[in-house]
C-alpha cells in the first residue's frame, strides 16, 4: 500500500474513532442523566406518604424555621424532606393567634397567624367534591381542595416550586372570631344555623359568603414564603385577555414563541423552560387562570417560576382546555427531566401516586374519582403533543438538557 493511501486510511480511521468516542460519551452522559432521573423518581415514590407527625429531628428549631431554611432560588422545599410531615402537622394544628382579611386578589381568603408567628393563607370550602364548575375554564370560586392536590402534584412531578399546602378544619366561632381583626369580623354573618363570612376582595360580596357546617369550616392553608425572599410579579407571556372578542397575540400568531424568545427573561436562562413546565402542570390540573406569575425579586431570570395560587383548578374533569398547553406546542421544547418524569407516570401511575400522596391529608378524600381519572387522560395528551414536536423537529431540538445553560440567542 502506498504511503498516500496509508495516510488517507489512517485519517479515515481517526475520524471514525473520534466520532465513535464522542457518540459514546454523549450516550453515556445521557444514560447517566436518565438513570439519575429514574432514581429520583423512585425516591419520590418511596416518600409519597406524608404522615402528619409532630416529631421533629431538629428539636432546637421550630417547624417554621425548618421550612424557611428549605427555600432556595430553585426550590421551595428539598427533595429529601423527612420533616415535611411535622411542618404540615403544625400548619393544620397550631393555634391561630390572629385572623385578618386576605391579601389583595379577586377571591375570598383569610390571612391567619399561627402560634410561633407563621403566616398562612386560609381558603374556605365553596364546593362539594363532585360539583362541576361549568362555563369558562377559569370560572367559579377558588377550590380549596385544588390547592392541596396541586401541591402534591408538584411533589410528584419533581418541580418543588409550590408552597406547602394542607387541609384544615377551623371553628369560626371559637378559633377565628375571638382573634379576628375588625375588618374581617365585620364580614361575618349567620345563615340559618351556619356561621359564614365574605371577607374583602375584588369579587367578595355579602350576598356570596362562604359558610361553615355549623361553626366548623373546611379549608386549605398555604404556608407563607419567608419574608427574606420577597416576590416579584410578572405578566405571563401566554396570559389571556379575559375580554370577550379580544384575543391575546399568542392565540392568533403562530410565530409568537419566536418573539417571546427574544425578550428578557426568556431569551436566556431557565425561565422559558419553567413556563413550559408550568403549562404541563396547569394542563394536568385544568388551571387556565395563570395570567401572572411570581418569582423571587431581582433574580434576573435565574430563580424559579413559583407555582402560587392553584385554586382555579379541578373545576370540570370533562374539560381538557388545550390552550393551556400553548407554550409547549408553540415553542416545542421541554426539559429532558420533565419528559422523563411524565413518561414514568404513564399507565395509571400518576393517578395512583397522587391518590397515595393525598391520603393522609385531614380533608381526604381531596379529589373525586373523575378528577383523578382526568389526570391520566391529560397526561396522554401532553405526551402526544411532545411526540408531534419531536416528529417535526427531532428530539435533539425538542428535548432540552436542563442541566446545561439554556440560551435562545
Secondary structure, DSSP 8 states (H G I E B T S, - for coil): --HHHHHHHHHHHHHHHHHHHHHHHHHHHHHHHHHHHHHHHHHHHHT---------SSTTS-HHHHHHHH-BTTBSS-S--TTHHHHHHHHHHS-EEEEEE-SSSSS--EEEEETTTEEEEEEE--S-TT----SSTT-SS--HHHHHHHHHHHHHHT---S--EEEEEEEIIIIIGGGB-HHHHTTEEEETTEEEE--SSTT--TTS-EE-BTTEEEEEEEE---TTS-EEEEE-TT----STT---GGGT-TTHHHHHTTSTTTSBSSHHHHHHHHHHHHHHHT----SEEEEETT-TT-S--B-----S-SS-TT---GGGGHHHHHH--EEHHHHHHHHHTTTTHHHHHHHHHTTTSTT-S-S-HHHHHHHHHHHHHHHHHHHHHHHHH-HHHHEE-TTS--B--
